[in-house]
Amino acid sequence: MSELIKLTAAEIAAKIASGEVTAVQVTEAHLARIEAVDEKVNAFLHLDREGALAQARAVDEKRARGEKLGPLAGVPLALKDIFTTKGIPTTVGSKILEGWIPPYDATLTRRLKEADVVILGKTNMDEFAMGSSTENSAYGPTGNPWDLTKIPGGSGGGSSAALAAYEAPLAIGTDTGGSIRQPAAVTGTVGVKPTYGAVSRYGMVAFSSSLDQGGPCARTVLDAALLHEVIAGHDPLDSTSIDAPVPPVVEAARNGDVKGMRVGVVKQFRGEGYQAGVLQRFDESVELLRELGAEVVEVDCPSFDLALAAYYLIAPSECSSNLARFDAMRYGLRVGDDGTKSAEDVTALTREAGFGDEVKRRVILGTYALSSGYYDAYYGSAQKVRTLITRDFEKAFGEGGVDVLISPTTPTTAFPIGERADDPMAMYLADLCTIPTNLAGNSAMSLPCGLAPEDGMPVGLQIIAPAMADDRLYRVGAAVEAAFNARWGHPLLEEAPSL
């Protein structure tokens, strides 16, 4: 195994900029790693070998001409298969888009290319980002590199698994109810959900438009910050994009310090249903923050208890509207078009064949919640709860005076593949701690805080900051990461079993 794949993104970029290694050498090392282990992991749905090497050669040519390279030039990245990529398949983990080649790049894809980041390929995911385990992919589940019999989180399990398996130093995920943070937690990596609207959604296939948010995934807090800076910023092509400067996330990641900060522990995120080892590692994180000079207080957010129910009315309602475009008439799969059937019959046959069980379940739920006579009782009530959750956050960050909130990222560590396949409610509970942030639009991060003693699997610490205060995540995250690495004597991933 090449030592190049064990380096951080920041280290790789520095070596390429200095001429110590070439971008082509780095890319070839990661492509070789993917070819060696991905048959077992199933992190990638499409590997763009020729495109990646072409991007790498372009970086090397720039350096040879003496041109200044960006902070991530030549660094390989795994891209969640929910962002459109010109000339490269985008399936969203679904049979209904199998083989579809987009004619354009998403804004995020374009920004990665403009920053000379090398896109290795597209990663596996729950179909249309609907799931908490990456078992709902039409192309088979992804394994957790810590234990291939367990889930890597969802919906972005391919991206998190690629990081933990050393197939890529950087990845992109999307977070609708926790799908960046939850996979990060169970694979021992770092995942950040930026403020809603901070990263463009143009070219990101929609699931729930008021909740979806793309963001960075990495193995270190600094690497996540460097990627965050590349992909964030206003985009006139996205009507929900925030027209404001990107917070100083890289500076915060380089200068982590919690002295004098007021940290709130969310009262609602512990108790029944939480694994003992997860709570043990979280309590150790709380004590660590105190040792580092933070003031820790308990914060009561009573509306958070209603977040799961509200989310599973709002998200399915929006998905039932967004997925209506997959009608077999314009693009993607078409079934039954033999000249004897009506357009309605072809649409019904295509959606039956193209959508998986979880997508169908959510479309049905959402359509019912939006139907005449039920809209106010269900969808309207859920939106009122969403307002209450937002007010709880505002109270905590306002009169409560806390700088950030913290909690476990997930109630449990990674569970075995198939264990919750027939129990949707148990699956939905995996995102219990992450959903409130999406409903309010705040920013949040998950980073490793140790291994659970029961099973030796990673545990994640969640940090939540106010909207457009994403730099606070990196300030706290960098301080915690440095302290834990010093305590352990190495990054947590060093303890992962070798594939």
Disulfide bonds with the S-S distance in Angstrom:
none
